[in-house]
Amino acid sequence: MLALGTLASAHAQTAARDANTGAWRAPTAAEAAELEALRDKSNLNRGVVTGTLNPKPVRQPDGSDYLESTEGDMNYSVLVVGANGRVARQCVPNATIAN
């Protein structure tokens, strides 16, 4: 698993449901392209500070590098009060769910 590159592992985690059988399977090339287009339109790959789509690493004058976080990198902690009055923390993957 460690030998796989980031892109290879991302595609390995993509699945499609067969319309006829309902079984999960690897997507066809056309389905994979459609999913990739949808992923590019989402805000998951948009920088949270600049709004740049698929932000690239930036080299600073001092030689250090940084990469702007995207919405897909973020996790949100939400405090929920249960029926018994106790407060519990839950982690959720995006701001829409957190709100």
C-alpha positions, 0 to 999 in steps of 0.5 A: 500500500505504501508503494502506491502514489497519492493519485493511484490510491485515490483512484483505487478508493473510487467505486461505482454502483452497477445500474443493473446488478447494484453491485459495487465495482471499479468505475469505467473510464467515462465514469471516472472522468465524470467523477473527476469533473464533479470533484473539480467543481466541488469546494473540496479542492479550493484553498480556504484562504485564497479560494484558488482551485488546487493550490500549488506549493509555494516556496518562501524567500527563506527556502521554506515551503507551504501548501494552502489547506483546502476544504477537503483537509479540514475537520470540524469539532461540534459540541452536542448536548445529549438528552441526559445533559452531557456534552459530547464532542463529534468530529465532522468532515465539512462546514455544512454538516458542522452548521 
